[in-house]
Each structure stands twice: as structure tokens, then as C-alpha cells.
Amino acid sequence: MPNTALITGASSGIGREMARYHASKGGDLIITARRAPELARLKAELEADHKVKVTTIALDLAAEGGALALYEATRDERIEILINNAGFGGHGKFLDRGLAADLTMIDLNIRAVVALCHLVGKDMVARGSGKVLNVSSTAAYQPGPLQATYFATKAFVSTLSPALDFEWRPHGVTVTALEPGFVDTEFADVAAMTDLEMTKLGATPESVAQFGYEAMLKGKLRVINDPKMRFMLNWLVPLLPRRMVLKMVNDMQTR
């Protein structure tokens, strides 16, 4: 199987579980996030448990030049798997949240993904092999009042990914968008959503990571881990009046 995987946002949640799952298959890793101590702990765990090589790079992908700095630090490695997992959301009315917070969200959820897909993807296409997994969300399927910018960023990721797959598949590279529903990670804390009912029924990051990783290996385009959510978003929601969908999303996120 492909050996070295580059995983962003690997210090917690889905990214950390992706790293664990890849290591369990004997793959080496380059893991990155802002928090160096968490990366160091994960490195020690994976190298001890699975005898793989783990390289840690602590940096802020949302910062200007963050993605390029990550690429420059890894360009001598043969990266066979790129997992763009880093991202965050934010609850609240668009005008109440503050412009800086949403622009930072765009920088991480969109700009960094585009940059890494371009930089690492170019090497994969030139080599003729590679797999990319972009972590999106079921939020991609509809506008999101009270999380307007976050929903929009995930819609971007979920339309970018299959377009890249179409362009790159003839060259031996596939791109998969993982679109989970709510997952029990730090996301709710960061997004100030811990008191919402919708956050109490999340899937485990372990199950979502394994589901997404296996879908990536199979070269699937867009995948939702929850069968009920998959049916609803693909077959029911598109038939509903748009304003009804907006109200449903707003009600789900209203305290």
C-alpha cells in the first residue's frame, strides 16, 4: 500500500485517528498542526505501537505562507497520501461573529486546502500515483444560517474535490471528499456549539476516520459516513423548497 501520508490537523479528532489508522497499516507519517506537544505525544505513541517513522511539523496553516512552508518542509519526501483535515467552524450570526474570525476560517478551510492540493498534487500527477482525502462535511449540501461561512467553505471543498479527481484520475491520482455529519471532536468547543442538541449524537472520530480512509483507498468521490444522512441529503433535501431547508438548518442550530 502507499507508505507516507501527510495529514493536517493531526493533533486531535479525525486527523489524529487518521494518523493512527494509517500507522496501523504500516505507513509512515508526516503530521502537522499548531500544537507541538500533542504532535510529539502522537509521534511517540505511533512509533512505539507500530514501528513506523513519524515526522512532526508544528505550524499554523491559516497563516500567510503556511501551506507553502509545510510543502517546503516536506518536498523531499515521497508523499503518497495527502489528507487535508485541518479546519474549524464558528457558530453565530454572520454580522455578530466578526470579520477576522471568518477570514481566518476561509484561510484554513479553503486557502490551505487549495494550496496543498496544488503543491502536493502536482508532484503526485507528475509521478503518476497518489491519493488525496479532503475532509468536508454534510454542511456542504445546503446553506447554513448561524454558520454561514463554515457551510460555504465546506461546499467549496466538496465541489473542488471531484473536479480535481476528474482532472487527475487519468494520471493515476484520485481525490475523495469525506462529508461526515457531526463528529464528537473538539469542533463543538471551538465553534461554541456544545450546548446544541445536534452535537450530542455525533459519530466517533475513529469510525469516521476509518470510513473516510477506506473510501479514499477505493477512489470514491464524495462519501457520507451516516447512511440515514446520506439518503436524506441526496434524495430528500434536494426536493424540498429552499426556504424550508434554510429554516430547518437554522432551527437545528438555534439555542
Backbone as CSV, one residue per row, in Angstrom:
resi,resn,N_x,N_y,N_z,CA_x,CA_y,CA_z,C_x,C_y,C_z
1,MET,0.837,-1.188,0.000,0.000,0.000,0.000,0.878,1.246,0.000
2,PRO,0.316,2.420,-0.337,1.102,3.650,-0.265,1.671,3.835,1.127
3,ASN,2.868,4.409,1.219,3.556,4.433,2.501,3.392,5.745,3.254
4,THR,3.945,6.843,2.771,3.966,8.072,3.560,2.702,8.902,3.340
5,ALA,2.054,9.274,4.449,0.869,10.121,4.408,1.160,11.434,5.105
6,LEU,0.745,12.533,4.499,0.806,13.859,5.110,-0.592,14.199,5.597
7,ILE,-0.743,14.429,6.897,-2.059,14.679,7.483,-2.022,16.014,8.218
8,THR,-2.928,16.916,7.849,-3.036,18.196,8.538,-4.088,18.106,9.644
9,GLY,-3.950,18.970,10.629,-4.884,18.932,11.751,-4.824,17.620,12.498
10,ALA,-3.612,17.099,12.683,-3.441,15.744,13.218,-3.327,15.695,14.739
11,SER,-3.457,16.814,15.421,-3.254,16.799,16.870,-4.470,16.303,17.638
12,SER,-5.625,16.193,16.965,-6.832,15.747,17.661,-7.859,15.272,16.643
13,GLY,-8.963,14.711,17.152,-10.120,14.408,16.329,-9.871,13.464,15.174
14,ILE,-10.509,13.757,14.045,-10.425,12.889,12.870,-8.993,12.779,12.379
15,GLY,-8.260,13.872,12.381,-6.887,13.841,11.897,-6.006,12.910,12.705
16,ARG,-6.138,12.956,14.021,-5.360,12.060,14.873,-5.727,10.608,14.614
17,GLU,-7.027,10.336,14.440,-7.452,8.954,14.189,-7.047,8.482,12.803
18,MET,-6.996,9.382,11.843,-6.473,9.033,10.519,-5.016,8.599,10.637
19,ALA,-4.253,9.348,11.429,-2.844,9.019,11.616,-2.700,7.645,12.271
20,ARG,-3.511,7.375,13.279,-3.461,6.077,13.950,-3.824,4.943,12.995
21,TYR,-4.829,5.171,12.182,-5.273,4.118,11.263,-4.222,3.857,10.190
22,HIS,-3.634,4.925,9.652,-2.586,4.756,8.648,-1.382,4.034,9.244
23,ALA,-0.994,4.413,10.454,0.142,3.758,11.110,-0.141,2.290,11.376
24,SER,-1.401,1.963,11.695,-1.746,0.565,11.956,-1.571,-0.303,10.717
25,LYS,-1.572,0.326,9.551,-1.356,-0.386,8.293,0.108,-0.392,7.881
26,GLY,0.962,0.159,8.746,2.399,0.145,8.483,2.915,1.335,7.709
27,GLY,2.104,2.378,7.597,2.521,3.537,6.823,3.239,4.586,7.652
28,ASP,4.254,5.212,7.059,4.942,6.324,7.699,4.081,7.579,7.613
29,LEU,4.425,8.570,8.426,3.569,9.742,8.548,4.343,11.037,8.644
30,ILE,3.754,12.086,8.083,4.133,13.464,8.379,2.867,14.100,8.935
31,ILE,2.907,14.508,10.200,1.719,15.062,10.835,1.969,16.515,11.211
32,THR,0.946,17.332,11.004,1.111,18.750,11.278,-0.125,19.321,11.964
33,ALA,0.092,20.310,12.782,-0.947,21.065,13.482,-0.221,22.200,14.185
34,ARG,-0.977,23.038,14.884,-0.338,24.146,15.596,0.298,23.691,16.902
35,ARG,-0.269,22.656,17.534,0.131,22.284,18.894,1.238,21.231,18.886
36,ALA,2.459,21.703,19.116,3.624,20.817,19.087,3.574,19.717,20.144
37,PRO,3.162,19.990,21.388,3.161,18.914,22.390,2.247,17.752,22.023
38,GLU,1.055,18.047,21.479,0.146,16.980,21.078,0.729,16.157,19.932
39,LEU,1.390,16.825,19.003,2.035,16.103,17.901,3.149,15.201,18.421
40,ALA,3.920,15.704,19.373,5.012,14.908,19.934,4.487,13.666,20.640
41,ARG,3.370,13.826,21.363,2.781,12.668,22.048,2.271,11.638,21.049
42,LEU,1.654,12.113,19.977,1.149,11.184,18.966,2.301,10.482,18.260
43,LYS,3.361,11.208,17.976,4.550,10.610,17.355,5.100,9.480,18.221
44,ALA,5.253,9.751,19.505,5.792,8.734,20.411,4.888,7.503,20.455
45,GLU,3.587,7.728,20.506,2.631,6.619,20.542,2.722,5.754,19.285
46,LEU,2.691,6.386,18.124,2.648,5.640,16.866,3.964,4.921,16.580
47,GLU,5.066,5.570,16.898,6.356,4.915,16.658,6.537,3.733,17.593
48,ALA,6.038,3.846,18.824,6.155,2.733,19.777,5.218,1.585,19.421
49,ASP,3.992,1.928,19.027,2.988,0.892,18.786,3.122,0.214,17.435
50,HIS,3.600,0.953,16.429,3.560,0.419,15.066,4.906,0.404,14.358
51,LYS,5.952,0.881,15.004,7.311,0.862,14.441,7.368,1.571,13.093
52,VAL,6.685,2.690,12.992,6.716,3.486,11.769,7.482,4.771,12.029
53,LYS,7.827,5.462,10.949,8.513,6.748,11.063,7.473,7.860,11.051
54,VAL,7.548,8.738,12.050,6.604,9.850,12.143,7.390,11.160,12.248
55,THR,7.127,12.062,11.331,7.740,13.387,11.345,6.686,14.409,11.759
56,THR,7.016,15.272,12.705,6.065,16.287,13.153,6.495,17.668,12.666
57,ILE,5.511,18.452,12.243,5.766,19.825,11.815,4.691,20.701,12.443
58,ALA,5.091,21.499,13.409,4.147,22.380,14.093,4.125,23.736,13.392
59,LEU,2.985,24.076,12.821,2.823,25.378,12.185,1.341,25.706,12.051
60,ASP,1.067,26.943,11.708,-0.302,27.424,11.531,-0.599,27.515,10.042
61,LEU,-1.407,26.594,9.541,-1.720,26.572,8.115,-2.548,27.777,7.680
62,ALA,-3.250,28.392,8.610,-4.062,29.554,8.261,-3.234,30.814,8.101
63,ALA,-1.999,30.794,8.581,-1.144,31.970,8.486,-0.667,32.169,7.054
64,GLU,-0.329,33.386,6.722,0.188,33.688,5.393,1.426,32.845,5.106
65,GLY,1.390,32.099,4.008,2.522,31.256,3.628,2.600,29.946,4.380
66,GLY,1.583,29.625,5.198,1.640,28.403,5.996,1.699,27.146,5.158
67,ALA,0.861,27.055,4.135,0.840,25.864,3.287,2.150,25.710,2.511
68,LEU,2.675,26.819,2.017,3.944,26.757,1.283,5.077,26.333,2.204
69,ALA,5.069,26.821,3.441,6.092,26.415,4.403,6.023,24.929,4.684
70,LEU,4.814,24.394,4.788,4.655,22.961,5.004,5.174,22.177,3.809
71,TYR,4.857,22.636,2.629,5.330,21.948,1.422,6.852,21.987,1.330
72,GLU,7.429,23.124,1.600,8.890,23.239,1.527,9.557,22.310,2.537
73,ALA,8.911,22.106,3.686,9.481,21.233,4.715,9.344,19.754,4.367
74,THR,8.487,19.444,3.396,8.217,18.031,3.085,8.523,17.658,1.639
75,ARG,9.011,18.581,0.857,9.112,18.351,-0.587,10.104,17.250,-0.950
76,ASP,11.022,16.922,-0.066,11.961,15.836,-0.348,11.372,14.464,-0.043
77,GLU,10.192,14.438,0.558,9.520,13.181,0.872,8.618,12.761,-0.286
78,ARG,8.472,11.454,-0.463,7.534,10.932,-1.463,6.186,10.754,-0.770
79,ILE,5.333,11.741,-0.872,4.031,11.709,-0.218,3.033,11.005,-1.133
80,GLU,2.553,9.863,-0.695,1.594,9.079,-1.480,0.163,9.387,-1.093
81,ILE,-0.030,9.880,0.126,-1.374,10.219,0.595,-1.342,11.606,1.209
82,LEU,-2.262,12.465,0.773,-2.452,13.781,1.375,-3.845,13.822,1.990
83,ILE,-3.910,14.074,3.286,-5.200,14.186,3.963,-5.331,15.605,4.505
84,ASN,-6.169,16.395,3.844,-6.445,17.765,4.268,-7.580,17.736,5.283
85,ASN,-7.220,17.688,6.549,-8.209,17.569,7.613,-8.361,18.857,8.422
86,ALA,-7.339,19.678,8.475,-7.379,20.876,9.319,-8.534,21.785,8.922
87,GLY,-9.249,22.274,9.915,-10.351,23.185,9.656,-11.101,23.469,10.947
88,PHE,-11.927,24.513,10.931,-12.740,24.808,12.107,-13.996,25.541,11.680
89,GLY,-14.994,25.563,12.578,-16.238,26.262,12.320,-16.454,27.344,13.354
90,GLY,-17.608,27.997,13.269,-17.913,29.045,14.232,-19.388,29.366,14.219
91,HIS,-20.019,29.250,15.371,-21.465,29.443,15.483,-21.790,30.903,15.757
92,GLY,-22.888,31.379,15.172,-23.342,32.741,15.421,-23.780,33.423,14.148
93,LYS,-24.547,34.500,14.307,-24.974,35.264,13.146,-23.775,35.892,12.455
94,PHE,-23.841,35.929,11.143,-22.715,36.371,10.322,-22.157,37.722,10.773
95,LEU,-23.014,38.699,11.005,-22.539,40.035,11.363,-22.077,40.137,12.806
96,ASP,-22.472,39.159,13.635,-22.065,39.178,15.040,-20.712,38.509,15.266
97,ARG,-20.287,37.675,14.335,-19.090,36.864,14.579,-17.790,37.659,14.460
98,GLY,-17.776,38.661,13.652,-16.533,39.390,13.439,-15.854,38.926,12.166
99,LEU,-15.375,39.875,11.383,-14.801,39.564,10.079,-13.507,38.763,10.185
100,ALA,-12.660,39.096,11.135,-11.348,38.437,11.236,-11.484,36.934,11.445
101,ALA,-12.432,36.530,12.289,-12.615,35.102,12.569,-13.011,34.342,11.313
102,ASP,-13.924,34.913,10.522,-14.373,34.215,9.325,-13.311,34.217,8.232
103,LEU,-12.533,35.275,8.130,-11.455,35.286,7.142,-10.380,34.258,7.487
104,THR,-10.106,34.086,8.781,-9.159,33.043,9.194,-9.718,31.664,8.863
105,MET,-11.032,31.488,9.061,-11.670,30.228,8.714,-11.521,29.936,7.221
106,ILE,-11.731,30.942,6.403,-11.567,30.773,4.956,-10.123,30.419,4.611
107,ASP,-9.179,31.076,5.277,-7.765,30.794,5.016,-7.424,29.336,5.305
108,LEU,-7.975,28.782,6.383,-7.658,27.407,6.739,-8.511,26.407,5.960
109,ASN,-9.819,26.628,5.928,-10.732,25.646,5.333,-10.671,25.611,3.816
110,ILE,-10.285,26.719,3.202,-10.251,26.783,1.737,-8.840,27.029,1.195
111,ARG,-8.258,28.143,1.602,-6.978,28.539,1.002,-5.885,27.499,1.205
112,ALA,-5.779,26.980,2.412,-4.747,25.975,2.683,-5.008,24.682,1.901
113,VAL,-6.279,24.312,1.779,-6.632,23.101,1.020,-6.250,23.263,-0.446
114,VAL,-6.598,24.409,-1.017,-6.260,24.663,-2.417,-4.741,24.644,-2.619
115,ALA,-4.028,25.296,-1.724,-2.570,25.378,-1.863,-1.916,24.002,-1.774
116,LEU,-2.321,23.196,-0.784,-1.701,21.876,-0.635,-2.099,20.937,-1.761
117,CYS,-3.347,21.025,-2.201,-3.744,20.205,-3.355,-2.897,20.562,-4.576
118,HIS,-2.651,21.858,-4.759,-1.854,22.281,-5.915,-0.395,21.851,-5.778
119,LEU,0.184,22.108,-4.619,1.611,21.838,-4.440,1.919,20.353,-4.391
120,VAL,1.217,19.633,-3.538,1.461,18.189,-3.404,0.852,17.436,-4.577
121,GLY,-0.332,17.871,-5.002,-0.988,17.207,-6.124,-0.184,17.267,-7.405
122,LYS,0.516,18.374,-7.612,1.350,18.500,-8.817,2.440,17.431,-8.832
123,ASP,3.031,17.176,-7.671,4.057,16.131,-7.583,3.455,14.749,-7.827
124,MET,2.267,14.507,-7.271,1.595,13.222,-7.468,1.290,12.976,-8.945
125,VAL,0.739,13.981,-9.605,0.384,13.842,-11.017,1.636,13.612,-11.858
126,ALA,2.707,14.340,-11.553,3.959,14.161,-12.293,4.514,12.758,-12.107
127,ARG,4.327,12.205,-10.905,4.818,10.865,-10.580,3.897,9.776,-11.111
128,GLY,2.606,10.105,-11.246,1.647,9.131,-11.754,0.981,8.294,-10.695
129,SER,1.015,8.761,-9.424,0.342,8.000,-8.362,0.100,8.895,-7.161
130,GLY,-0.955,8.586,-6.427,-1.234,9.324,-5.205,-2.711,9.349,-4.894
131,LYS,-3.028,9.631,-3.631,-4.411,9.725,-3.200,-4.565,10.936,-2.288
132,VAL,-5.659,11.666,-2.495,-5.955,12.850,-1.696,-7.308,12.648,-1.028
133,LEU,-7.368,12.957,0.263,-8.629,12.941,1.002,-8.833,14.327,1.600
134,ASN,-9.880,15.008,1.169,-10.227,16.317,1.708,-11.417,16.151,2.645
135,VAL,-11.235,16.522,3.898,-12.316,16.376,4.876,-13.266,17.560,4.742
136,SER,-14.468,17.268,4.281,-15.515,18.266,4.126,-16.556,18.033,5.214
137,SER,-17.827,18.087,4.873,-18.888,17.965,5.868,-20.229,17.830,5.153
138,THR,-21.213,17.285,5.849,-22.575,17.307,5.311,-23.074,18.743,5.197
139,ALA,-22.388,19.674,5.831,-22.718,21.095,5.683,-22.611,21.549,4.238
140,ALA,-21.886,20.803,3.428,-21.697,21.186,2.029,-22.980,21.125,1.215
141,TYR,-23.992,20.458,1.741,-25.192,20.187,0.949,-26.257,21.270,1.019
142,GLN,-26.091,22.270,1.868,-27.083,23.324,1.974,-26.458,24.560,2.630
143,PRO,-27.059,25.735,2.419,-26.579,26.928,3.130,-26.814,26.755,4.623
144,GLY,-26.026,27.474,5.445,-26.098,27.270,6.885,-26.272,28.528,7.703
145,PRO,-27.493,29.016,7.849,-27.689,30.134,8.772,-27.124,29.798,10.145
146,LEU,-26.488,30.747,10.770,-25.804,30.639,12.058,-24.446,29.941,11.959
147,GLN,-24.104,29.447,10.767,-22.734,29.009,10.460,-22.485,29.278,8.977
148,ALA,-22.869,30.470,8.537,-22.890,30.768,7.109,-21.541,30.536,6.426
149,THR,-20.478,31.040,7.013,-19.167,30.921,6.372,-18.669,29.483,6.400
150,TYR,-18.854,28.794,7.519,-18.389,27.414,7.607,-19.069,26.537,6.559
151,PHE,-20.386,26.613,6.459,-21.099,25.810,5.469,-20.580,26.118,4.061
152,ALA,-20.345,27.392,3.785,-19.866,27.782,2.464,-18.473,27.229,2.182
153,THR,-17.602,27.207,3.195,-16.257,26.658,2.972,-16.320,25.179,2.633
154,LYS,-17.235,24.455,3.269,-17.329,23.028,3.004,-17.973,22.740,1.649
155,ALA,-18.878,23.607,1.223,-19.417,23.475,-0.135,-18.295,23.633,-1.155
156,PHE,-17.380,24.544,-0.885,-16.222,24.731,-1.767,-15.387,23.458,-1.849
157,VAL,-15.068,22.888,-0.684,-14.233,21.687,-0.649,-14.901,20.532,-1.384
158,SER,-16.209,20.401,-1.223,-16.914,19.270,-1.823,-17.138,19.432,-3.320
159,THR,-17.004,20.637,-3.856,-17.061,20.793,-5.306,-15.662,20.805,-5.926
160,LEU,-14.693,21.291,-5.173,-13.308,21.252,-5.657,-12.832,19.815,-5.830
161,SER,-13.100,18.972,-4.844,-12.515,17.627,-4.808,-12.861,16.771,-6.026
162,PRO,-14.142,16.614,-6.398,-14.439,15.781,-7.570,-13.930,16.386,-8.872
163,ALA,-13.849,17.720,-8.945,-13.286,18.337,-10.150,-11.812,17.968,-10.311
164,LEU,-11.065,18.014,-9.197,-9.659,17.611,-9.248,-9.535,16.128,-9.587
165,ASP,-10.422,15.312,-9.014,-10.393,13.884,-9.321,-10.561,13.649,-10.819
166,PHE,-11.475,14.367,-11.442,-11.719,14.193,-12.880,-10.474,14.546,-13.683
167,GLU,-9.780,15.610,-13.261,-8.579,16.038,-13.979,-7.396,15.117,-13.736
168,TRP,-7.293,14.589,-12.514,-6.096,13.850,-12.130,-6.207,12.334,-12.289
169,ARG,-7.406,11.790,-12.288,-7.565,10.335,-12.343,-6.853,9.716,-13.552
170,PRO,-6.898,10.343,-14.729,-6.155,9.757,-15.854,-4.652,9.674,-15.619
171,HIS,-4.173,10.418,-14.625,-2.740,10.422,-14.306,-2.423,9.587,-13.060
172,GLY,-3.380,8.782,-12.629,-3.125,7.874,-11.511,-3.361,8.438,-10.134
173,VAL,-4.026,9.599,-10.029,-4.263,10.250,-8.741,-5.770,10.408,-8.525
174,THR,-6.255,10.008,-7.358,-7.673,10.161,-7.047,-7.861,11.153,-5.903
175,VAL,-9.039,11.785,-5.870,-9.363,12.766,-4.838,-10.744,12.430,-4.278
176,THR,-10.819,12.300,-2.957,-12.061,11.945,-2.273,-12.447,13.045,-1.295
177,ALA,-13.731,13.370,-1.243,-14.242,14.293,-0.231,-14.998,13.486,0.821
178,LEU,-14.542,13.561,2.061,-15.230,12.918,3.181,-16.184,13.937,3.789
179,GLU,-17.475,13.571,3.863,-18.504,14.502,4.300,-19.262,13.944,5.510
180,PRO,-18.649,13.954,6.672,-19.326,13.418,7.852,-20.378,14.372,8.387
181,GLY,-21.345,13.799,9.099,-22.222,14.625,9.905,-21.452,15.048,11.140
182,PHE,-22.164,15.381,12.207,-21.442,15.835,13.394,-20.592,14.707,13.972
183,VAL,-19.361,15.044,14.365,-18.406,14.091,14.921,-18.000,14.579,16.308
184,ASP,-17.853,13.660,17.242,-17.536,14.001,18.633,-16.053,14.345,18.766
185,THR,-15.706,15.581,18.423,-14.326,16.060,18.491,-14.314,17.410,19.203
186,GLU,-13.195,18.137,19.094,-13.096,19.472,19.673,-13.852,20.518,18.864
187,PHE,-14.411,20.113,17.719,-15.086,21.065,16.841,-16.147,21.874,17.582
188,ALA,-16.983,21.185,18.368,-18.084,21.874,19.058,-17.565,22.913,20.045
189,ASP,-16.457,22.606,20.718,-15.875,23.565,21.658,-15.388,24.814,20.930
190,VAL,-14.665,24.595,19.843,-14.106,25.721,19.089,-15.215,26.554,18.464
191,ALA,-16.270,25.874,17.988,-17.359,26.566,17.309,-18.427,27.093,18.260
192,ALA,-18.232,26.926,19.573,-19.206,27.377,20.586,-20.565,26.739,20.366
193,MET,-20.569,25.396,20.218,-21.810,24.670,19.912,-22.085,23.542,20.896
194,THR,-21.398,23.502,22.008,-21.528,22.355,22.914,-22.914,22.227,23.525
195,ASP,-23.677,23.307,23.547,-24.996,23.249,24.168,-26.121,22.979,23.177
196,LEU,-25.792,22.707,21.921,-26.813,22.417,20.930,-27.145,20.933,20.917
197,GLU,-28.403,20.624,20.689,-28.853,19.229,20.689,-28.149,18.410,19.611
198,MET,-27.881,19.035,18.466,-27.289,18.323,17.338,-25.879,17.812,17.641
199,THR,-25.214,18.382,18.650,-23.848,17.965,18.956,-23.786,16.781,19.918
200,LYS,-24.932,16.307,20.377,-24.940,15.238,21.372,-25.059,13.844,20.771
201,LEU,-25.174,13.769,19.458,-25.367,12.478,18.796,-24.304,12.242,17.729
202,GLY,-23.099,12.743,17.965,-22.053,12.642,16.956,-21.439,11.261,16.844
203,ALA,-20.918,10.970,15.668,-20.170,9.736,15.447,-18.801,9.846,16.114
204,THR,-18.156,8.720,16.339,-16.822,8.748,16.920,-15.803,9.115,15.836
205,PRO,-14.756,9.845,16.198,-13.734,10.170,15.202,-13.049,8.925,14.656
206,GLU,-12.965,7.872,15.464,-12.347,6.628,14.993,-13.117,6.031,13.827
207,SER,-14.454,5.961,13.972,-15.270,5.359,12.917,-15.253,6.209,11.653
208,VAL,-15.289,7.515,11.807,-15.291,8.402,10.647,-13.944,8.346,9.928
209,ALA,-12.860,8.303,10.689,-11.529,8.234,10.093,-11.361,6.959,9.275
210,GLN,-11.763,5.835,9.837,-11.636,4.565,9.122,-12.510,4.563,7.871
211,PHE,-13.729,5.049,8.001,-14.646,5.105,6.858,-14.055,5.956,5.734
212,GLY,-13.563,7.145,6.080,-13.011,8.030,5.075,-11.738,7.498,4.446
213,TYR,-10.883,6.911,5.263,-9.614,6.371,4.764,-9.865,5.248,3.760
214,GLU,-10.788,4.343,4.096,-11.078,3.227,3.195,-11.737,3.720,1.911
215,ALA,-12.586,4.735,2.014,-13.204,5.312,0.814,-12.139,5.938,-0.082
216,MET,-11.155,6.581,0.530,-10.051,7.167,-0.222,-9.274,6.091,-0.976
217,LEU,-8.989,4.978,-0.298,-8.249,3.901,-0.956,-9.004,3.354,-2.160
218,LYS,-10.341,3.382,-2.088,-11.170,2.893,-3.190,-11.380,3.949,-4.275
219,GLY,-10.907,5.159,-4.024,-11.023,6.210,-5.012,-12.428,6.754,-5.188
220,LYS,-13.238,6.719,-4.123,-14.593,7.250,-4.219,-14.565,8.777,-4.266
221,LEU,-15.642,9.365,-4.792,-15.666,10.813,-4.981,-16.101,11.570,-3.730
222,ARG,-17.356,11.407,-3.325,-17.901,12.090,-2.152,-18.607,11.057,-1.297
223,VAL,-18.255,10.989,-0.004,-18.814,9.945,0.843,-19.303,10.525,2.167
224,ILE,-20.484,10.052,2.592,-21.089,10.420,3.872,-21.117,9.172,4.737
225,ASN,-20.643,9.271,5.957,-20.500,8.078,6.802,-21.830,7.560,7.341
226,ASP,-22.814,8.421,7.507,-24.094,8.038,8.099,-25.102,7.689,6.999
227,PRO,-25.577,6.437,6.918,-26.496,6.035,5.844,-27.789,6.847,5.822
228,LYS,-28.350,7.148,6.989,-29.589,7.927,7.027,-29.362,9.340,6.513
229,MET,-28.265,9.945,6.932,-27.921,11.279,6.465,-27.643,11.265,4.966
230,ARG,-26.997,10.207,4.503,-26.689,10.072,3.078,-27.971,10.066,2.247
231,PHE,-28.955,9.280,2.692,-30.224,9.208,1.973,-30.948,10.554,2.008
232,MET,-30.991,11.173,3.168,-31.716,12.426,3.318,-31.126,13.534,2.446
233,LEU,-29.791,13.664,2.470,-29.161,14.765,1.755,-29.144,14.557,0.245
234,ASN,-29.075,13.306,-0.176,-29.017,13.031,-1.610,-30.386,12.922,-2.268
235,TRP,-31.408,12.502,-1.486,-32.692,12.191,-2.107,-33.870,13.000,-1.571
236,LEU,-33.799,13.517,-0.367,-34.930,14.257,0.193,-34.713,15.765,0.166
237,VAL,-33.604,16.210,0.716,-33.345,17.648,0.818,-33.396,18.355,-0.546
238,PRO,-32.856,17.768,-1.627,-32.927,18.465,-2.925,-34.345,18.710,-3.420
239,LEU,-35.326,17.958,-2.903,-36.709,18.111,-3.343,-37.484,19.141,-2.532
240,LEU,-36.936,19.569,-1.413,-37.633,20.499,-0.536,-37.459,21.941,-1.010
241,PRO,-38.450,22.809,-0.726,-38.292,24.226,-1.045,-37.065,24.801,-0.339
242,ARG,-36.358,25.670,-1.007,-35.093,26.185,-0.489,-35.265,26.904,0.847
243,ARG,-36.318,27.692,0.970,-36.514,28.422,2.213,-36.863,27.479,3.369
244,MET,-37.489,26.363,3.059,-37.766,25.380,4.101,-36.472,24.770,4.616
245,VAL,-35.567,24.493,3.703,-34.266,23.938,4.096,-33.505,24.934,4.959
246,LEU,-33.535,26.191,4.586,-32.858,27.218,5.373,-33.411,27.285,6.790
247,LYS,-34.744,27.212,6.922,-35.341,27.267,8.242,-34.984,26.028,9.056
248,MET,-34.937,24.849,8.412,-34.584,23.625,9.123,-33.178,23.719,9.679
249,VAL,-32.237,24.205,8.862,-30.850,24.320,9.316,-30.752,25.344,10.441
250,ASN,-31.441,26.458,10.297,-31.425,27.485,11.336,-31.989,26.942,12.648
251,ASP,-33.094,26.203,12.566,-33.718,25.670,13.790,-32.818,24.672,14.490
252,MET,-32.092,23.858,13.732,-31.199,22.870,14.317,-30.073,23.526,15.105
253,GLN,-29.713,24.744,14.712,-28.565,25.408,15.331,-28.960,26.540,16.273
254,THR,-30.272,26.640,16.553,-30.745,27.688,17.443,-30.808,27.175,18.874
255,ARG,-30.282,27.936,19.783,-30.282,27.550,21.189,-31.684,27.700,21.774
